[in-house]
Amino acid sequence: MPRYEFRCRTCDDTFEVSRPMAESGAPAACPAGHADTVKLLSAVAVGGTAAAPAAPSGGGCCGGGGCC
């Protein structure tokens, strides 16, 4: 289940809520009970490896500068 991060505007606390994607836009009260919260935009990493460096030009395994 996805986790969404919120920040309380009253106490400035940041907290996470697990909920279905269909309810991602629903408001969430902070753990202290304040209702004035805002959903934060989180960066998500996809994949598990770093991008490979660019192949050097002139040569390479296929003779055209890139690997096949």
N, C-alpha and C positions, 0 to 999 in steps of 0.2 A: 504494500500500500504506500503511495507517495506521501512524503512529508513536506509540509509547507511551513515556511518561517514567517513569523509575524513580529511586529514591534508595537508595544503599548505606548500611546502618546501621552498617557497620564503619568506613568512611573518609569518610562523609557526602558522597560525590560524587553528582552528579545526571547522568544519561545517558539517551539515547533509543535505542529499539530499533524497527526496522521489521519488522512481521510481519503475517500475515493476521489478520483479525478472529476467526477460529475459534481462534486461538492467543493471544488477548489476555490470558487469565488465566494463561498459563504463566509459571513463574519465569524470571528473567534474572539471570545473574551480572554483576557490575560489571566495567568494563574492567581493574581491578586483580586480578580473579579471585575476589573475595569473593562468597559465595553468599547472604548475609543482606541481601536487597534487598526493597524495597516499591514497588509500583506507585503512582504519584501520579495524582490526579484532576486532569485538565486542563480548563480552560474552552475551549470551542470557539465561534468566531464564525461564524455562518451568514449568508450574504448579503453584499452589498457596499455597501449604503447605510444611512445613519442613518434612523431613523423620522421621518416627517414630523410637524411640529407640529400640534397639534389645530386644527381650523377654528374661527374665531371664531363665537360664537353670535349669532343675529340677523342674517340676511342670507345671504351665501354665494352660490355660483353657482347653486344650485337653489332658492333662496328659503326653504330649510328649515334653514339653518344649517350644512350640510355640502356638500362638493363631490361631484358625481356621477361 
